[in-house]
Every structure is written in structure tokens, then in C-alpha cells.
Amino acid sequence: METVNVIKIGGNIIDDDVKLASFLQSFANVPGKKILIHGGGKLATRLADKMGVQQQMVDGRRITDAETLKIVTMVYAGAINKNMVAQLQMNGCNAIGLTGADGNLILAHKRQHATIDYGYVGDIDQVNTALLHSLLGQNLAVVAAPITHDKKGTLLNTNADTIAQEIATALSAHYHVSLIYSFEKNGVLLDVNDENSVIPKLTPVYYAELKAAERIFAGMLPKLDNAFAALQKGVGKVIIGKAETLHQLISGEAGTTLLYE
């Protein structure tokens, strides 16, 4: 069974041109089949401020009204995605940038919530594994923006961590999948203020203990929930760590490795 690396790059790296360029050079040098999923929320927020479009956040999640949807589509699917593709081409990595609407890559529905109207936020229904298999078979690196669609003509803003988990899960029936969440921290930290307090291995039981004791930084909880869901659904390996150490993350020499046992 062939290996596919599904790699999510965090927003803080995307906001730093130098760090992003270095990361993309590292990604270009990752051998074999690979998929890159990105966000870019800070750039979207800055553009919204310039355009006078007020942004609302609930529990760290963006409320996406009609005007915000236009902005995140321009930023994620346009500026960020195509800049990444162009830099990968510069580094000798033939890449194709897609949203969930392109090739019907990711079908989603508008989030339904009992008390909160998230607007044009999508929850994923289906990943087009046949399309990914075809593109990966042509030795194309797929670069996915966090925009999905509902097949009714509506684009939806969708969490990039969740997209990474859903793509990794969908491919796990056909490939040995490694899911890498790369961002600005060295891994999952016992102390958010101490970069050296990396937890090298994390099991569901240990995770539950740390959550109960409120030892895990709140912003990490959705990422970890997604990561453990991926393991439970058949993804071979999940690692969380620093984008600058991408090759060490892939080899398991750095970051936090999640174990389902």
C-alpha cells in the first residue's frame, strides 16, 4: 500500500512570508504522494477590516456572513492558494490548487446549530477520493483551500483542520496515510509558555486526563479532537509539531505522535 502524507499548515506560518517560503521548500522536497491543506484566517481578518466588514467569532470559529464569505473565498482560494502553488512550482514541485468545489472535491452542508447561526460555514459530507487518486497518480501535489460547496451553488467556509482529517480518513482505505498538523509550536505542550514541554506521545486516555485537568491549551482541543477522530477512522499516523521541522515530523523524530490504544 502506497503512502500519502496529508499535511495541514497553520495560519501563523502563512502570515510570515519567510517562514512560509521555507516551509514550502521543505514540502516540495517531501518524497512521494502528498496533499497540503491550508487556512489563512489572519489575512482574511485584515482584509475584512480594510473593507469595513465586521468579523464575529464564537469559540474561536468565524461567523461567515455573505460578505465575509466573499472575503475568505478571495483570500483562501485566491491569494493564498495560488501563491503557494506558484512557490511550489518554483521549487520543482508540480502542484494543483483546489477548493472543495473544484472537481467536486469536498461536498458539504451548511452547519445547523440549535442556538448559533454560523452563516456560510460548512460541515463535510463527502470527499472525492477518486479525484484525489487521479491527481496523486499524475504526481501532482494537491493544495486544498478551506472552501467547500453544497452542490446547490453555494460556497461554504470550512475548518482546515477538519478538512485535513476528512481527507486523511477518506484516503486511508486506499493508502497508508500520515496526517501531519504543522504549525508554530514544537508540538502539544504541557505548558503553553514552555516550548520544551512537548508531550512526545499522546493516547486518548492521557489526553482525557490532561483535558480534565485543563493542562491542554484550549486552542489545541479542536485540533486534537480531529486528530484522534482520524486515528479512530483508520489513519495510520498523526503527528503535531513545528512547521520548520517538517521532515523530522514525517519521520517521527519531532513533535507529538498520537497513538490510538
C-alpha positions as CSV (number, residue, x, y, z in Angstrom):
1,M,0.0,0.0,0.0
2,E,1.4,3.4,-1.0
3,T,2.0,6.2,1.5
4,V,0.3,9.6,1.3
5,N,1.3,12.5,3.5
6,V,-1.6,14.8,4.3
7,I,-0.1,18.0,5.8
8,K,-2.0,20.9,7.3
9,I,-0.1,24.2,7.6
10,G,-1.2,26.6,10.3
11,G,-2.2,30.2,9.8
12,N,0.7,31.8,11.8
13,I,3.2,30.3,9.3
14,I,1.1,31.5,6.4
15,D,1.2,35.1,7.8
16,D,5.1,35.0,7.8
17,D,6.4,35.2,4.2
18,V,9.9,34.0,5.2
19,K,8.6,31.0,7.2
20,L,6.1,30.1,4.5
21,A,8.7,30.1,1.8
22,S,10.9,27.9,3.9
23,F,8.1,25.5,4.7
24,L,7.0,25.2,1.0
25,Q,10.6,24.4,0.1
26,S,10.5,21.6,2.7
27,F,7.1,20.4,1.5
28,A,8.4,20.4,-2.2
29,N,11.2,18.1,-1.1
30,V,8.9,15.6,0.7
31,P,9.1,12.4,-1.5
32,G,6.0,10.6,-2.8
33,K,2.4,11.5,-2.8
34,K,1.3,14.5,-0.7
35,I,-1.6,16.8,-0.1
36,L,-1.3,20.3,1.6
37,I,-4.3,21.9,3.3
38,H,-4.1,25.5,4.5
39,G,-6.1,28.2,6.3
40,G,-5.2,31.9,6.4
41,G,-7.6,33.5,8.8
42,K,-5.5,36.4,9.9
43,L,-5.1,37.7,6.3
44,A,-8.8,37.4,5.8
45,T,-9.4,39.3,9.0
46,R,-7.1,42.1,7.9
47,L,-8.8,42.4,4.6
48,A,-12.2,42.4,6.2
49,D,-11.1,45.3,8.5
50,K,-9.8,47.3,5.5
51,M,-13.2,46.7,3.7
52,G,-15.2,47.6,6.9
53,V,-16.7,44.1,7.2
54,Q,-17.1,43.4,10.9
55,Q,-16.0,39.9,11.9
56,Q,-17.7,37.8,14.6
57,M,-16.1,34.9,16.3
58,V,-17.8,32.3,18.6
59,D,-15.5,29.9,20.5
60,G,-12.7,30.6,18.1
61,R,-14.8,29.9,15.0
62,R,-15.6,32.6,12.4
63,I,-19.3,33.5,11.8
64,T,-19.4,33.7,8.0
65,D,-22.0,36.1,6.6
66,A,-22.4,36.7,2.9
67,E,-19.8,39.5,2.7
68,T,-17.3,37.5,4.8
69,L,-17.8,34.5,2.5
70,K,-16.6,36.7,-0.4
71,I,-13.5,37.8,1.5
72,V,-12.5,34.3,2.7
73,T,-13.0,32.9,-0.8
74,M,-10.8,35.7,-2.3
75,V,-8.1,35.2,0.3
76,Y,-8.1,31.4,0.8
77,A,-8.9,30.2,-2.7
78,G,-7.3,33.1,-4.5
79,A,-4.3,34.9,-2.9
80,I,-3.0,32.3,-0.5
81,N,-3.7,29.1,-2.5
82,K,-2.3,30.4,-5.8
83,N,0.8,31.9,-4.1
84,M,1.5,28.6,-2.5
85,V,1.1,26.7,-5.8
86,A,3.4,29.2,-7.6
87,Q,6.1,28.8,-4.9
88,L,5.9,25.0,-5.1
89,Q,6.3,25.2,-8.9
90,M,9.4,27.4,-8.3
91,N,10.7,24.6,-6.0
92,G,10.2,22.0,-8.7
93,C,7.0,20.5,-7.2
94,N,4.2,20.3,-9.7
95,A,1.1,21.3,-7.7
96,I,-2.6,22.0,-8.3
97,G,-4.6,24.3,-6.1
98,L,-8.2,23.4,-5.5
99,T,-11.3,24.4,-3.4
100,G,-13.9,21.8,-2.4
101,A,-16.0,22.9,-5.4
102,D,-13.3,22.1,-8.0
103,G,-13.8,18.6,-9.3
104,N,-16.5,18.2,-6.6
105,L,-13.5,17.6,-4.2
106,I,-15.4,18.2,-1.0
107,L,-19.2,18.2,-0.6
108,A,-20.6,19.9,2.5
109,H,-23.7,21.3,4.0
110,K,-24.5,24.5,5.9
111,R,-23.9,24.0,9.6
112,Q,-27.0,23.6,11.6
113,H,-26.8,24.7,15.3
114,A,-29.6,24.9,17.9
115,T,-28.6,28.4,19.1
116,I,-25.9,29.8,16.8
117,D,-26.2,30.8,13.2
118,Y,-22.7,30.3,11.8
119,G,-23.8,31.6,8.4
120,Y,-22.0,30.1,5.4
121,V,-19.9,27.6,7.4
122,G,-19.8,24.1,6.0
123,D,-19.7,20.7,7.7
124,I,-18.3,18.0,5.4
125,D,-20.4,15.2,3.9
126,Q,-18.1,13.6,1.3
127,V,-14.6,13.7,-0.1
128,N,-14.0,12.8,-3.7
129,T,-11.3,10.1,-3.3
130,A,-11.4,9.2,-7.0
131,L,-10.3,12.7,-7.9
132,L,-7.5,12.7,-5.4
133,H,-6.4,9.2,-6.5
134,S,-6.3,10.5,-10.1
135,L,-4.3,13.7,-9.3
136,L,-1.9,11.9,-7.0
137,G,-1.4,9.3,-9.7
138,Q,-0.2,12.1,-12.0
139,N,2.4,13.0,-9.4
140,L,0.6,16.3,-8.6
141,A,0.8,17.7,-5.1
142,V,-2.7,18.8,-4.2
143,V,-3.1,22.1,-2.4
144,A,-6.5,22.5,-0.8
145,A,-8.1,25.7,0.3
146,P,-10.7,25.6,3.1
147,I,-13.7,26.4,0.9
148,T,-16.2,23.7,0.2
149,H,-19.6,23.6,-1.6
150,D,-23.1,22.2,-1.2
151,K,-23.8,21.3,-4.9
152,K,-26.6,23.9,-4.8
153,G,-24.3,26.7,-6.0
154,T,-23.2,27.9,-2.5
155,L,-19.6,28.0,-1.3
156,L,-19.0,27.3,2.4
157,N,-16.2,28.3,4.7
158,T,-14.9,25.1,6.3
159,N,-12.3,24.5,9.1
160,A,-9.0,23.5,7.6
161,D,-8.1,21.1,10.4
162,T,-11.3,19.2,9.8
163,I,-10.7,19.1,6.0
164,A,-7.3,17.6,6.7
165,Q,-8.8,15.0,9.0
166,E,-11.6,14.1,6.5
167,I,-9.2,13.9,3.5
168,A,-6.8,11.7,5.5
169,T,-9.7,9.5,6.7
170,A,-11.2,9.1,3.2
171,L,-7.8,8.1,1.7
172,S,-7.0,5.6,4.5
173,A,-8.9,2.8,2.7
174,H,-6.6,3.1,-0.3
175,Y,-3.2,4.3,1.1
176,H,-1.1,4.3,4.2
177,V,-1.9,7.8,5.4
178,S,0.2,10.0,7.7
179,L,-1.6,13.1,8.9
180,I,0.7,16.0,9.9
181,Y,-0.6,19.1,11.6
182,S,2.3,21.6,11.3
183,F,2.1,25.0,13.0
184,E,4.3,27.4,15.0
185,K,4.6,25.2,18.2
186,N,7.1,22.3,18.8
187,G,4.1,20.0,19.4
188,V,1.4,19.6,22.0
189,L,2.8,21.3,25.1
190,L,2.2,20.6,28.8
191,D,2.9,24.2,29.4
192,V,1.9,26.6,26.6
193,N,4.6,29.1,27.8
194,D,7.4,26.4,27.6
195,E,8.4,25.4,24.1
196,N,10.4,22.5,25.5
197,S,7.4,20.9,27.4
198,V,6.5,18.8,24.3
199,I,4.4,15.7,25.0
200,P,6.2,13.1,22.8
201,K,3.4,10.6,22.7
202,L,-0.3,11.2,23.5
203,T,-3.0,8.5,23.9
204,P,-6.8,9.1,24.3
205,V,-6.6,8.1,28.0
206,Y,-3.7,10.6,28.7
207,Y,-5.5,13.2,26.6
208,A,-8.7,12.8,28.6
209,E,-6.6,13.2,31.8
210,L,-4.9,16.4,30.6
211,K,-8.2,17.8,29.4
212,A,-9.9,17.2,32.7
213,A,-7.0,18.9,34.5
214,E,-7.1,21.8,32.0
215,R,-3.5,21.2,31.1
216,I,-4.0,21.4,27.3
217,F,-4.2,24.9,25.8
218,A,-7.8,25.5,24.8
219,G,-6.9,26.4,21.2
220,M,-5.4,22.9,20.7
221,L,-8.5,21.0,21.7
222,P,-10.3,21.1,18.3
223,K,-7.1,20.1,16.6
224,L,-6.6,17.1,18.9
225,D,-10.2,16.1,18.7
226,N,-9.9,16.0,14.9
227,A,-6.6,14.1,15.1
228,F,-7.9,11.4,17.4
229,A,-11.0,11.1,15.2
230,A,-8.7,10.4,12.2
231,L,-6.8,7.6,14.1
232,Q,-10.1,6.0,15.1
233,K,-11.3,6.0,11.5
234,G,-8.2,4.3,10.1
235,V,-5.5,6.9,9.5
236,G,-2.1,5.2,10.1
237,K,-0.2,8.0,11.9
238,V,-1.0,11.5,13.2
239,I,1.8,13.9,14.3
240,I,1.5,17.5,15.5
241,G,4.5,19.9,15.5
242,K,6.6,22.7,14.3
243,A,6.4,23.5,10.5
244,E,10.1,24.2,10.4
245,T,10.8,20.6,11.3
246,L,8.5,19.1,8.7
247,H,10.9,16.2,7.6
248,Q,11.5,15.3,11.3
249,L,7.7,15.3,11.9
250,I,7.2,12.9,9.0
251,S,9.9,10.6,10.3
252,G,8.5,10.8,13.8
253,E,11.7,12.4,15.2
254,A,10.0,15.6,16.4
255,G,6.6,16.8,17.5
256,T,3.8,14.9,19.3
257,T,2.8,11.5,18.0
258,L,-0.8,10.5,18.7
259,L,-1.4,6.8,19.5
260,Y,-4.8,5.1,19.4
261,E,-4.5,2.5,22.1
